Amino acid sequence: MDYSIIVCTYNQEDRLLERCLDSIQSLELNGLNVEIILVDNNSNIPLAKREGVIRRLQSDLRVRIVSVLEQGLIKARLAGIKEAKGSYIVFFDDDNEPDKNYLLSLSTLWETYPDVGAWGPGIVEVDFVDGVASPRFQELAPIFQQKRNLFVEYAMIRQWQSCYPLGTGLCIKRELTNDYVEGIEEGRFSLTGRNGGKMTSGDDTQLVMTVIAQGKAAGTSPSLSLIHMITSEKLKPDYLKKLVFGTSSCYHMFHVEVLPEYSQKIESQVRKLSKKRELRLLKEYYKLKLRPDLFKTLRFIESLGSSVGVYYGNKIEAPAIYQKLIRKLKLD
């Protein structure tokens, strides 16, 4: 088996899931052996009872369902990895639409760059499927991983690099996932990924960092491209605020849990977070209360998350002012 394609899904709309699965089943293969693993993470309507999925199960022997009753993206991801039989694992989200040549391009990359252990798309286009309330909302596309990197880039540096791939369209050599699975099962890795209404992030980046820790590089290529479909539900302020906070607050955690030497780097950062910064953030918060602006609020939350993340990475409780802001903004 060459590729195991894993799609973890939870209560996804039919229109997006159908587009996702249509594109995956239409991938060019040129003789590649592929399996498609749909991981149902306890959806309200089980995948096995959805008409479009039933049709695919009956017509395509490559497709199968794995049911995971315990909620959480990390639980679904682990189940998919354990079921995978391919030499390479590809993770597509249930709102992704990969280019038809995705697997062929991956095969070329593996052959050309043998020292790279993980690849991701260099081009991600965001499709706001319900439109946007105003042109300014197009500015939010980078939050949903939009990128257009026109060159092959990869690195093997033991700190996150802009060329390292995120979870969307991530492909990794299956043998390199063992450390990640062990880290979760042994309790060394604590980032859980999305879980119901919680927008915890960093599980996918942690997976990439385990590749780096094993002495392999990770990178992106413009030959790998996909569309990321975003509904109006994901443009609601509460969702956006939790997404930005989850993304910005996990940075140090996913490093320190994989790379022990990183803890020395962030110990000093706690001392640099002065009381003045806490009071300045509190002042900025009340200014935003007087003049609400979604985009300024998101930038504020990103800054807040970066500061709080230093404490998370050091496994110590954030000061009371940070906790107060998190509660007021309903980020937990």
N, C-alpha and C positions, 0 to 999 in steps of 0.2 A: 504494500500500500504506500503510495507516494505522499498524498496529502489527506489529513483529517481536517475538515472544515467544521468549526464549532460555532454555533449560534445560540447564545444564552438569551432567553426571552422571558418576560414577565408582563402579562396583560397588554401586549402590544396591539395596536389597532390593525385590523385586517388589511387596510389599504397599504400600510407601510410594510407589514410582514410579507404580504404578497409581492410587493416590488422587490424586497430583499431576496426572497427565495427564488423569484423568477430570474434575477440576475445571477444568483449562485448556480442555479441549474443550467444556465446558459453559458457558463464559463467555457472557453476553449480549452481542450485537453491535449490534443495531439498524442494520444496514447497514454496519458497519465492516469493512474488509478486513484480514485478519489472516493471518500466517504463523507456524508453530510450528517452531522450530529446536531439535532435540535434539542437543547436542554431546556425543559419546561420547569421554571423555578416557582412552582406552586401557583400558576395563573388561576384566576377565578373561573375561567372557562378553559379546561385543560386542552392542550394542543391536540391531543388525540380525538377530541370531539369537534374540532373546527374543520369546516367543510374543505377549505383550501388545503389544509395540511393532510387530511384524509386522502384527498385526491392525489397528492404527491407521494404519499406512502404506498398507494396502490400502483402508481405508474412508474416509480423510480426506486429501484432496489438499493440505491446508494443512500437513501434517506432513512434515518431512524430517530426515534424519540428516546430521550433519557429524562425521567421525571425525578426532580429533586424537591422534596417536601419542605425541607428547612430553608427558610427565606434568606436571601443574600446572594449577591453576584459572585462572591468568592466561593460559596458552596457550589453554585452552578458551574463555575469555571473549573473547579477541582474535579467535579464529576465528569465533565467533558474531557479533561486531560487524561483521566484514568480510563476512559472508554476508548480513547484514540488509539488507532493502530498504525497510522501513517508515520513516515519518517519525519514529516514536518506537520506542524499544527498551525492552522490559520484561524484567527479569531475575527469574525465579523459580528458587529452589533446588529440587533434586529431592525435598525433603521439605517443600515448601510446598503449601498448599491454599488458593488465593485465593477470596475471595467472588465469587459469580457476576456481580456488578455492577462488578467491578474496572475493566474497560476503560471502561465508560460513565461511571464516576466520574472516571476520569482525563481523559476527553474534556471533561467539564464543568470540571475544574480548569484545564486548558490554556487554555480559552476565558476563564475568569474571571480568571486570574492570568497574563497574558502575559509578565511579567518573571521568572517562575519557570522554571528550566531542568531541574529534577529533582524528582521527587516520590517519596515512599515511604509505606508504611502507617502510619497513626496508631494502628491497633489490630492487635496481634499476640498471638494466644492460643497458648500452648504446650500441645500434646497429648502427654503422656508415654504413648506407645502401649502400652508394656509395664507400665504402672503404676510405682509408686515403692516403694523398700524401706521408707521411713518417711515420714510427713507432712512431715518437715523438708526432704526433697528438693524439695518444692514451692518452697522458697526459692531454688532454682537457676534458676527460670524466667527471671529477668532476664538471666542469662548467655546464654540462648538467644533474646535480643532481645524478650522479652515486654514489651509496652507497652500503655497505654490512654490515649492523648492524645485528649481529647474536643473539641479545637478545632483549626481550621486554623492551622498555625504555619509561618512561613518566614522566612528571613533571607538576607543577602548580606554577612556578616561574614567577614573573612579569617582566621578561626580557628574550629575545630570548635565547633558549637553543638548543644545537645540536640535541637533541632528538625530537624537535618539527617538525611536518611534513610541507613540502612545498606543493605547489599546485598540483604537479603531483600525482594523485591517492588519493587526500585528501578526507576523508569521515567525515562528521560532522552531529550531530543531528540537524534536521531541525529547531527545536524550538530555537536553539542557533544562528541561522542566522539572527534573527530579529534585534538585535542591530547593526549588520553590515549593513543591508539594510537601517536602519534608519540613521546611521552615514553618509552614502553616500548621501542619499536623503536630509538630513539636511545640507550638506556641511561640516561636521566635518572631514570626511575622503577625502583626495584629491588624493591618489595614484590611477592611472587609469588603470594600467596594460598595456600590449602591445596595441599599437594603430597605425595600418599601419606600417610605417617605424620606429616609435618611440619605444624604448625598455625600457620604464618605468617599473619598477618592484615594488614589495612590496604589491600589492593588496591581494595576497593569504596569505602572512605572516600576514598582517593586520587582515584578517579574523580569523586566528588562535589566534592572540592576543586578539580578542574580546571574544573568548572562555575562555581564561585565566582570562580576566577581569570579567567574570561572575562566577568565582569560580570553574571552571572545569579544569581538566588536559588535556594535549595533548601529543601524543606520536607516536612512530613507532614500528612496529613488523616485524620480519623476515617471519612471516606467510603471510604477504602481500608483493607480489613481482610483478614487471612489467618490461617490456622492453620499453626503450625510444628510438625511432627511429630518427636518425639525418642524414639529407641529406648533400650533399656537399655544398649547398647554405649556410648552417649555419656554415660552416667552413671557410667562406671567412673572411678576416681580418676586414672589415668594420662591419660586423655583430657581430663578436666576441668582438670587442672593445666596441660597443654600449651595448652589453649584459653584459659585465663585469662592465661597468660604471653604468648601470641602477641598477644592483644588489647591488653594493657596496655603491652607493650614497643614497639608500632609507632606510638604516638601522635605523637611528635615527628618520626619519619621521614616519615610521609605528609604532614606539613605542610611540612617544609623542602625536600623534593624538588619540591613544586609551587609554593611561595611562598618565593622566595629571601630576602625580608626577615625571614622567621621565624628564620633561622639566627642573627641577632643576638640574638634573644630567648633562645635556649637556650644560647648560649655562656656567659652568666653563670651559668646553672644548674649547669654542671659544677663551678664553683668553690664552689657552695653545698653540694655533696655531700661532706661532710666524712668524715674517717676515723672519727669517732664514729658516724656513720650506718652505715658498713660493719660496725663491730664490734657495733652494736646489732642489725642484721639477723642477724649470725652468732649472737648470743646467743639471739635469738628462735627461730632455726632449731633450736638444740639443745634449747630448751624444748619445741618441738613434737615432737622426737624422743622425749623422755621421756614426753610425754602426747599421743599422736597424736589429731588431730581434723581431719577432712576440711575442715570449713567454715573453721576457723581457718587451716588450711594454705592454702586458696584465697585468703583475705584477705592472708596473708603473701606469696604469690606475686604477687598484684596489686601490692603495694607494691614488691616486688623488681623486677617488670617496669617499673614507672613510673620507678624509679631507673636501671635499665639502659638504658631507652629514651632517656634524656638523652644517654648516650654514643653509642648507635646513631645518634641524630639528628645528632650532631656528627661522625659518621664516625670515631670514635676507639675504641680497644679499652677495654672495661670493666676496672676493676681486678680483681686476682687473686681477691679475696674474692667478688665477684659471680660470676665465672666458676666458682669452686668451688661456690657454692650452686646455680648452674644445672646443673652436672654431678651433684651429689648428689641433686637433685630430679628429674633426668632430664628436663629441659625442652627440651633441644636435639634 
